[in-house]
Amino acid sequence: MTRPHLDDSQSDPLTVGTLSPEKVLSCAPDLPLGRAVALMKDNNCSSIVVVRSNKPVGIITEKDILSLPADSHSALIAPIENRMSRPAHTISVHASQKTAIVRMRDLNVRHLITVDEQGHLAGIISQTDLIRQVAVSKALSANDVETAIRSSTLFVDAQIPVQDLRLKMHLEKCDNAIVTGFNPDLPSAQQTGIITERDILRHLVEGRDAQTAGDIATRPVKMVTHDVNLNEARNIMLRDKIRHLVVRNRHKEVIGVLSFADLLQFIEQDYFSHLRTLTEDRNSDGAKARRSLLLARKLIETSPDCVMVCNALGAIEAINPAFTRVTGYQAEEVIGQNPRFLQSGRQNKAFYKKLWTDVLRTGKWEGEIWNRRKSGEVYPEWLSIMAIRDADGTTSHYASIFTDISGREKNREDILRLAHTDELTGMPNRRRFSELLSHHIGRSRHHGMRLTVIMLDIDNFQRVNSALGHTDGDDVLIEVARRIGRELGPDAVVARVGADEYAAILPDIDTANEARMLSERLLGRLGEPHLTRKGTDLYLSASIGIACFPEDANDTSTLLRNAELAMMQAKEQGRNRVSRYSRGLHAKKGEALALETALRHALDNQEFYLAYQPQFDACSQELCGVEALLRWTTPDGTIIPPSTFIPIAEEIGIIGELGRWVMRTACRQLVNWRKQGLLNLRLAVNVSVQQFYGTVDFAEQLRAILLDKGIAANRLEIEITESLFMRNIDDMRAKLQRVHDLGVKISLDDFGTGFSSLSYLRSLPFDSIKLDRSFVLDIDDGKDGQALALTIINMAKNLDKTCVAEGVENHHQLSFLRNAGCDLIQGYLLGKPMSAEDISALAKNQHSLAP
């Protein structure tokens, strides 16, 4: 027999998994029925679940006991599977309590077995549990007991044999009987008794065949009058821990019995009444929606703007008259077609790819586009595309609204100029620069000449816009363009190719050294103060990359890309410097790109796994917890260290998804350890700064995972580094407090390696401090090396924080830390990172060695 224990998780109070069930008894199918009945009696339970491989296959309840034959001896010695009710009626632990009420009514049962995601036994709920936990409904508060008692109540004489009574209750489907006919000389309170299924079960276990109903009836009974409020009656039953009340009328005559089942029926009726009200409201809302839809159609028909509606596959479903007027196409010519037939050819595939990427990502796109009329004329239009989603969030249609702007006051020369010129600086834009570079490369190739290209990006220019505003920012961009033009001379072709990015073609540079010297002079020129509109000086710096034709590249796109790679290297090296392209740099960037691509697929391909490094009590060396460590092995067996792939994951924006996978996987393993009997393990998980600034609140993510996995919050600890506070310490304080309010522990990792400050140690909700491995290593250097470690341990003790030392690799370090008062030890000396199975074996081995 197994008895699942109650979990200490903080589950959703609206689910059946949160009910406080009776003691859950379970047994194998071959257990004798008599033994099962005895267990039910001894544990005061109304049911026992029959399981095979921890999955429910049947159930025996008090009601089933009533159906045993008069001579029940042979049934009691037979296996329980011969008499159990099957199939086992189950419900998910995540189902709502109202769902359980409806399920019980539909199945006409008083018990439902709760199961987890794998179909394993989790617990059991009964009508009693629902009555105890479900919020009081209006049906209970608005009705009296008289309206709820059953129309037919079983009355029996005290002299009826219990065997006959059991058969009678089974045939009439009653879970109780009122017993009368006692000795009239007894006090009035002893003149009425009640027998329930539980009394029958107790009698059956005791085996006293000659007993009568009067012998086993409960007396005196708890009575209420017919006009008592149902909610008050419910409170009486809960207070006195009984499931039945005997009801009297105003003449003090017994008229029936009120049970938990009767109360549950009223709650049920109230729930279905609520559903009917919702349905009526939805019908009313539907009528309003139809009227609104009719009005919307009329507005679209009369709109001066062109409207086109496509389905999710891109086929046109509807247009309005303005569409026909502008494009020349009638409805029957376009319905069912893809709108690409309208394309003029002026925008390339990259333009449309970005357009649809924006639509799929944000649900909309707006901008200028060139299309073609039925006549063949190409015209500009201002187009807005919107994704229309249904109630489930699935895109069902796309609506396009566009206006013909060919009549605006601009001629074709203006359009051509705007297509090739940066409007702010008057310089060529990126498109025009590529055309000019292609021309210069062709000429250089023809004459066997060298050609140099530089790419320049202003360092941290977003700070200028944030601090001064876009007007002053535009002034700076114009001034930078002027300085570049003056410094490089009239023969250079200079363009603005990005928001704060410029490019230049230097046709008369003979050597790489000459190009570098010219670029460094340009940096000096740009570093001179800029006078803002407010009369203050503004200092800037820039990063420059150099690439040359033909040694670095032999075509336009590759030469531009290589110059950009060199510029990015200049930024990575500290900014305000010049970097020359090299083939090694290209290989490095290619490797980084390949790693980035592989990283995007690694999660889907299940290439990640977790290792767990144990943490021990410094004095007893008892296993106290584990730190979950993310590991990545590619399909070809290459091991990628976290120091390599974690920064890339943060840079490309997938650290949030990766962090959620780590948290869910680690918590699932903690649940598995708990099932193995490792009840006191604490789980530590590292958290990136980006996880606190995702689209979903991090504390809410943790709450959902804790509820889903059924884990007590104080068993989870998140480890954060000081870099989290670089953005906004007040904002981070609020975010951490929400995590702390859940009961989750917070540890400050690598303490002492950053801008450690006592002020935030006192004000932020840390529970523990991790002593960085570098300080642990210094312990071997004598008193000077030990001083800082000792200071941090004492500071943690004074602030009432737990101190964890990581990187402990020898007994000298362990002895020092233990004597200094360090609480927990982590390192290769006592345990390397290992698999979950090895953690289980380590814990069991410690347990077996314990005195």
N, C-alpha and C positions, 0 to 999 in steps of 0.2 A: 504494500500500500504506500502511495506517495501523498504528500500533503503540500502542494505548492504554497510558498510563503507569500505574504503580501509585500509588494514593492514599496520603497520609500520615495518613488518618483512623484514629481508634481505635475500630474496629468491634467488635461483639459477637463474642467468640472462638468462639461456637457456630454461626456462620453461614458459608455458603460464600464470602461476600464477604471473609472474613478470610484465606482460604487464600493461600499464596504461589504463584501459578500459574507455569507455564512462560511464556516470552516469548509474548505474544499477537500473532499475526500475522493480519492481515485484508486482503482484497483484493476487487476488483470481480469480478462474474461473468464479464467478458470477458477476464480475464487468462489467457494461455496456461498450460495445465497444467504444461508443462515449466518455465516460469518460477516457478510456485508451488512445485514440487518442489524447485527449486534454492534458493528462499528458505527452505524448511523445513530443507534440509541446512545452509545457511550459518548459520542461527540456532539450529541444534541443537534444533529444535522437532518435536514429533510430529504437529502439525496446523496447518492454516491455515483461518480462518473466512472464508466468502464473505458479503459484506454488500451490501445495497442501501439507500441512505439511512440508513446506520449501523445497520440492523436485520439480524440474521443470517438468511440464506436457505438456507445449506448449509454443509458442512464437508468438507474432504479430510484424511484421516488416513493414517498409515503403513500401516494395514490396507487402505485403499482402493487403495494402490499395488500391492498383491499381485494385485489383480483385473485389472490391465491386460493386454491381449493380448500374446502372445509378440512380435509386431512392434508395439512400442509407439510408433513414431515419429509416426504419424498422430494418436494420442491425445494425445501430448505437445504438439503444435502447436495442438490444438483448444482452445476456451475451457474454462476450469475447470468451468463450470456443466454441461458435458456429462458429467463424471465424478464430480461432487460427490455426497455423500450428502445426501438431502433427505427429509423436512423437517429443518430444523436443530433438534436436541433441546436445549431451553433450560431454565434453572432460575433463579429469582429470586435475586438476591444476598443476600436476607434469609432464604433457606431454610436449614434446619439441615444440618449435614454428614451426619447419619444419613439425612436425606431424600435427599441426593445419592447415598449408597450404594445405597439401595433403588431410586432412579430408574435408576441405571446397570444394576442387575441386571435390572429389569423390561424395559428397552429393549435389553439386551444390547449396551451400548456402553461404551467406555473413556474417553469425553470428554463433558462437558456444557458448553454455552455459557452463561455467566452474563449476565443482562440486568437493567437497572434498571426502574423503574416504568413508563417509556414504551416498554419493549421494545427499548431501544438496547443495543448491545454494551457489556458492562462488562468481560468477561474470559473465561477458560476454565479449567475444572478437569479434571484427569485422575485416573486411579486412583493415579498416582504422588503427586499432591498430597494425596489422601485418606490414603494410607499414611503420608506424612510428618507430617500434622497431626492426624489423629484419635487420640484417647487410646488407649493400649494396652488391648485388651479382654481379658476372661478367656479367650476362645477361643484367643488367641495364647499366653498364659502357660501354659495347661494342656495344650498339644499339642506334639508333635514334628513335624519336617519330613516324616517318612514319611507322616503322616496327611494331608498337604496336597498333595503332588505329584500330578500328573495320572496317571490310570491308563494313558493312551496317550501316549507321547512320540515325536516324529518323529526317527528316526535316519537320516542320509543319508551316502553315501560322498563323500569329498573330491573325487572326479573328476566328480561330477554338474554339468552346466552350470547356471549361476545362473538362466538363463531357465527351465529345467525345475524347479529348486528353488522359484522364485517361484510357479509354477503349482501345485506340490505343496503348498506351505504354504497357498495360497488354498483349494484343494479340501478339505484336511483341517482347515481353520480353526485353524491353528497360528500363533502369533506368534513362534515360534522353532524352531530345529532343531539337534540335536546332530550334529556332523560328526566322522566317524571315517575310518579307512583311510589315514592319513598314512604316510609312509615309516617303516618299523619301526626304522630306524637313528637316528631322532630321539630326543631325551630324552623320558622319560615324560610330562613336563608339556606337551610339544608334540604328544602323540598324540591329544588331544581338543580340539575347537573348538566354538564356538557361533555361530550366525547368527541375528540378530533382524530385525524389520521395518526397523529403522533402517539396518542393513547393506544390505538390499535397496534402500532408497531411495538411499543413497549410490552404490551401483553403477549405478543407473538414471541418476543425474545425470552420472556420469563417462562413461557410454556405452561401456563396455568389454564388448562382447557376447561375446567369446570366453572370459571368465573362468569359473572353476569355483568350486564351494563352498569348496574348500580355499584358493583364492586370497583370498577375502574374509572367511573365518572369523576370529573373534577367538580368539587363543591367547596365553598359556595362559588357561584359564578359572578362575573362582573356584569352588572346590568346598567342599561341607560334607558331613558324614556324615548318615545318615538319622535319627539319634537326637538331633540338635541341636534345642534348643527353638525354636519358631517366632518368639518374640519376639527371641531372639538372632539368628536369621537375618534378621529385619527390620532390626535394628540394623546388621548387616554390610552389607546392601544400601544403607542410608542413608549409612553411613560411607564406603563405596567408590563411591557414586554410580552404582550399577548396578541394573538391574531384573530380573535373572535370576541364579539360583544353580544350578550343576550339582550333583546329589545322588548320592553313592556309598553302597553298602551296606557292611557290615562286611568284605566280601571285596574292597573297593576297586573294585567294579564300578559303572559308571555306570548308574543306574536311572531317572533322569528329571531334570526341571527344576522349580525352584520360582520362581514369578514374583510380581510385585505383585498380579496378578489373583487368584492363589490365596490370598494373604494377605487380600485384601479379602473374599473369599467367607467366610472364617472370621469376620471381624468382622461380616459380614452375618448369619450364622447365630446369632451371639451376640445380636445386636440382636433378631431375631425370637423367640429363646428368652425374652428379657426381656419382649417384648410378650405372649407366651403366659402368662408368670407373672403379669403385670399383669391379664390377662383372668381368670385363675383367682382372683386376689385379689378382683377386682370381683364375680365370681359369688358368692364367699363373703360379701362385704360385702352383696350384694343379699339373700341369705338372712337375714342378721341384720337388715337393714332391714325385710324383710317381717314378721319376728317382732315387731320394735319397733312397726311400724304396727298390727298386730293388738292389741297391748297398749294403744296409744294410743286406739284405737277403743273398747275396753272402758272405759277411764277416762272418755272423753267421754260415753259412754252413761249411766254411773252418776254423773256430776258433778252436784252440786246447783246449779251455775251454768248459766245458759242459754248454749248454743253455737249459732252460726249461721255457716255457711261459704258465701261467695259466690265466683263465678268472677271473672275479670278484668273482665268487662263489667258486673258488679254483680248478676247473677242468682243467687238462692239455690239452692245445690246440696244442702245438708244441714243438718239441725237435730237437736237431741237432745231427749229426753223433757222435760227441764226447760223448754225453750223452749215446748213445748205447754202445760205446767202454768201458766206465768206469763202467756203471751199469749192462750191459748185456741185457738190455731190448730193444726190437724193438719198433718202433713208434706205431704199431698197438696194442701192449700190454699195452701201458700206456695212449694213447689219451682218454680223457674222465674220467680218474681216478683222485682221489685226491692224491697228493704226499705223504700222510701219510703212504702209503704202503712201502715207502723206509725207514721208521724209524727203527733204530736198537734197541730201547728200553733203550739205555744208558742215554738218557736225559728224565727227568720226565715231568709231565704236566706243572709244574711251569716254566720250561725252555721255553717250546713252548708258554706258555701264555705270558711270558715277551717278547719273540721274536716278536709275532704278535702285542703286545701292542706297541712296538717300531716302527714296520712297519706302523701301523695305525696312530701313533702320528707323526712320522718324515718322513714317506715315504720310509724308507730304514732300513736294518739291515745287519750287517756283523760280521762274527765270525766263530769259529771252531765248527763243528757238526759231529756226527757219524751217518752214514747211512749203509744200508745193500744192497749188490749186489744181483742179481738174483740167484747167486750160494749159497747165504746164508752167505757169508763172510762179516764181519763187518769191515768198513774202515773209517778213518777220512777224512773229506774234509773241504776246506775253502769255505764258502758259502756267497754270496752277494745276497740279495733280494731287489728289487726296485719296488715301486708302480708306475704304469703308469697311468697318469690322462688325461682325455680329456679336451676340451676347457672350459668346465663348471667347471673344478676342480674335477670331479667325477672319482674315481678310476675305470678303465675299465679292467686292466690286472695287473698281477704281473710277473716280469721277474726275474728268478733265474740264477745266473752264479756261478758255483762251480768248484773247482780243487781238484783232488785226491792228498792228502798229505801223504798218507801211505808210500810213498817211501822216505820220508825225513830221514835224518840221526838221527834217534832216535828210540830206541827199545821200547818194550812194558813196560819195567821197568821204563823207563824215562816218558812215558805217565802216568803210574800209580802214579809215584812220583809227577808229575805236577798236577795230579788230586787231590792230598791230601796234598800238601805242599805249603806254601806261598813262592813264589819265592824270595822275597826281604829278609825276615828274616830267612828262613829255618825252621820256625815253622809250626806246623799243621795249615791248613786253616780251615774255618768254617765247611766245610763238614766233614773233618777228626775229628775235635773237637766234633761234634755231635755224631759221631760213638764211640769215646773214652768215652764221657760222658754217653752214653747209657750202655757201658760195666761197668763203675764204679757204676752206679745206680743199675745195676743188682747184682753186687757183694755186694754192701751195703745193698740191700734188703735181700739178702741171709744170710748175717751175722748179720743183725740188726744194722748196723753201720750208723753213721751220715755222711753226705757229704755236703760240702760247695762249691758253685760256685760264683765267682766274675766276673763282667763285668766292664771294664775300658775304658774310652774314653778320649783322650787328648782334653783339652779345647781350642777352637778357633785355631785348628791346621791349618785351611785354611790360616790364616794370615802368618804362617811360609812359606808356599809355595809361597804366593803372594810376601812377602818381600825378601826372600832369594833364591827362585827358587826350583825346584823339586829335584835337586841333593842334596842340603843341607837338604831338607825336608826328603829325603830317609835316609840320615845319622842319622837324629833325630829319625826316626821310628826304625832303627836298634838298636840305643843306648837305646831307651825306652824298646825294647824287652829284651836286655841284663840285664838292671837294674831290670826288673820284674822277670826274671829268677833267678838272684842272690838273690834277697830279699825273694822270696817265697820258695827257696830251691829246691833240686833235686826231692823231692817227688811230687811236684806240676806239673800238666800238663798245660802248657801255650800255647796259640794259638793266632795268629792274625786273627781275624774274620771279619774285615772291614778295610776301608782305614786307619783310625786312632783309631781303636777299638781292644781291646784285651780281652781275657777271660782266666780264670784259674780254674782248678779243684783242691780243697784242701781236700785231703782224710783224713788227720790226725788232723783236727781241731775239738775239742770237744764241744766248746761252741760258742754262737753268739758273746759274748764279746771278745773272743780270735780272732775271725775272724775280728771284727772291729779294734782291736788293730793292727793286722798284716796289714790290709788295710791302716790304718793311717800312719804306718811306711813306707809303700810303697809310699804313697803320699809325705812324707818327702823326700824320696830318689829321687823321680822323680822331686821334686822341686829344687834340686841342679842344679847349672848352667851346661849347655851343651856347650862345646867348638866347635864352627863352623869351617869350613875350612879356613875362613878368620881370625881366631884367636880371635873372639869376643865371649863373653858369651851370651847364650840364656837361658832364664828362662821360664819354662813351668809349667802348673798345669794339674790336671786330675780330673775326677769325677768317683766314684766307687759305684757300686750297689752290694748288697749281697743277695743271696737267698740260702736256705738250704733244703736238702732232709732229712727226708720226710715231715717236718712240713709245708714247703712252697709249695711244689709240689711233685707229685709222679711219674712223667714221664719226659723224656728228654726235649721235646719242651716246656712244661709248666715251668720247672725249668729255662730254658734259658730265656724265655719271662719274668718271674718274676724278674730275675736278671737285665734284661734290663730296666724294669719299675722302679726298685729301682735306677738304674743309671740315668735315665731321671729325677727322682725326685731330685737327687743330683744336677743336672745341674739347675733345676728350682729354687732350694734353694740358688743358688749363685755360684755354681761350686767350685772346689778344696775342695771337702768334700766327706764323705762316707754316704751312705743311706742304711738302712736295709729294705728289703721288708716286707710289712704288708698287711693283707687282706683288710684293709681300703684303702690302696693305689690302690689295684687292682679294688676295687669297684669304686673308684674315676676315674681311667683311663677308666674303662668300661663305666661309665656315660659319660665321655668326648667323647669316641668313638661313643656311641649311639647318642650323641648330634651332633657330626660331621656328622654322617650318615643322621640324620633327617634334618640337615641344607642343605645337598646336594639335598634333595628332596623338600625342602620347597618352593623354587622358582617355580619349575614346578607345584607344587600342589596349588599355589596361596595362601600360608599361610601368606605372608607378606602384610602389608598395611601401609599407611602413616597417621600420625597424624600431625597437623599443629599448632605450637605455635605462637600466634600473637605477633607482635612487634609494639609498640606505640610511637608516638612522646612524648618526656618527658614533654613538656610544654602543648600542647593541648590535649594530650592523644588520638589523632586521630590514627586510625589503618593505619599503613604505609606498613607493610609487614608481612611475615610469614616465619618461619623456618620449613622445612620439616623434620620430625622425623620418622625414620624407626621403625616399630613395628612387632613383630612376636608372633602369637598365634597358637599353635599346634592343630591338629584335636581333641585332647581330652580336649581342653580348657586351656591348660597350657600356661601361658604368660612367654616368655623367654625375659629377659631384654637385651637391646643392649650391655651393658657392658659385658655380657656373650658371646653372639654369634658373635659380630663384630670381636673380636680378633681371634676367631676360623676361621671365614671366611677369615681373612687375612692370617692366618697360612696355610690353605689348598688351598689357591689360587683362591677362587671364589669371592673375594671382588670386582674384576673388573666387573664381570657379574652382581653382586648384585648392585653395584654402578650405572651401566648403567640403570638398571631397575628403581632405585630410581629417577634418573635424568629424564628419559622419563616420568615416572608416574607423578612426580611433575610438569613438564612442561605442560603435558596434562591437569592437573588440573588448571594451571594458565590460559590456553586458555579458559577453561570452565568458570572460574571466569570473564574473560574479556567479554565473551558473555553475562554474567549476568549484565554487567555494571560496574564491579570492575576493572577500567582501570588503576589505579595507584598502585596496589599492587606490592611489590618487593618480590621475592622468594629466600630464602637462602637454600642451600643444602650443607651438610657436605661431604667432600671428603677425602678419605684415601690416604696415601702416595703411596700405590701400584697402584692406578689408574693413577698416573703420570709415572709409569714405566712399563705399559702394552705393548702389541705388537702394539697397535694402539695409535698414539699420542693423548694425552688427549684433547688438544685444538681442534684437528680435530674432535674428538667425539662430543665435545660441539657444534662446528659449524654445524655438521650434524643434531643434535637434534634441534637446534634453527631453522634451515631451515625447517626441517620436521614438526615442531609444529607451525611455523609461529610466533615466539616470538622475540620481540626486545631484543637485547643482554643486554641492560642496565637494564632490568627487572630481570635479573638472577644474583645471587651472590653465589660464592662458599666460604665455610668456611674451612680453613685449620689450622692445629696446628703446633707448633714449631718443632715437630718431623720431619716434612718434610725436614728441613734444615740440619739434622744430617748427611746425606749422602754426599752431595756435594752442597754447597750453590750456586756456580757459575752455575752449571747445573740447579738447581731449579729456579734460577733467570731467565734463558732463557726460561724455561717451563712456568713459571708464566707470563712472558712478552707476550708469544704467546696467552695466555688466555686473558690477559688484552687488547691486540690489537684487539680482537674480540669485545670489548666493555663490556665484562662481568666484574662485580665487584668482588673484592677479599677481604675477611675479615679474619683477624688473630684471631682465636678462643682461648679461655683460656689464654689470654695474662697475663704474669707474673708468670705462674706456671712452666715454663721450664727454658731455659737458655737465657731469654729475653735479647736482645741486641739492643741498639739504632742504631748501624751501619746497621743492616739489615732492621730496620724500615725505614731508610732513603733510602736504595738502592733497596729494593724490592717493586714491584708495588701494595702495599696495598691501599685499599680505606677506610677501617674501621678497628677498633680494638674492640674486645669484652672483656669487663671487667669480669673476672671470678667470679662465684657466691661466691667463698670463700672470696673475697675482699668485695663483697656486704654485706655478712653476718657480716664482721668485723665492718661495719659502726655502728652497734648497740653497739659497745664497747667503744664509745666515741672518743675523738680526736686521740688517738693513733691508734685506729682501722680504723679511717677515713683517715689517712694521705696517705696511699698507694693508695687508691681509688682516692683521690683528685689529687695525683701526676700523675697517669695514665691518668685521664681525661684532665688535663692541658697539658700533653705531646701530647695527641692526637690532641688537639686544636692547639698547636704550630706547629705540623707537618701537619696540614690541613687534618686530618683524622676524619671520623665519629666515635663517641664512642657509643658503644652499651653495656648496662649493663644487664646481665642475672641473674636470680635468685632473682629478686626483689619480696619480700613477704610481706612488710608492708609499711604503709604510711610514717613512719619516713625515711626509706631507699629512697623511692620515692622523698620525699621533699629534702633530702640532695643531691641526684643525680641531680635533676632538678636545684637546686640553684648552684651546682658546674659546670653546663654547659654540662652535659651529653645529648647526642642527642636522643637516642632511649632507650626504656625500654622494657624488656622481663622478665616475671616471673608470678608466681601464683597470685600475687595481682591483676593484670589486665586481665590475661587470661591464663588458663592452656592449655596444648596440646589438640586439639579438632579435630573433623571431618571436612571435606571440607564443608559440609552443614552448620555446626555451624559457620564456618568462614563467609559464605555468610550471614547468619542471623545476625551475629555481625556487619558486614559492613552495611547492610541495616538498622539495628536499629540505628547505629550511624548517618546514613544519615538522617533518619526520625527525629532525635532529634536535628539536626543541625539547627541553627537559620536562 
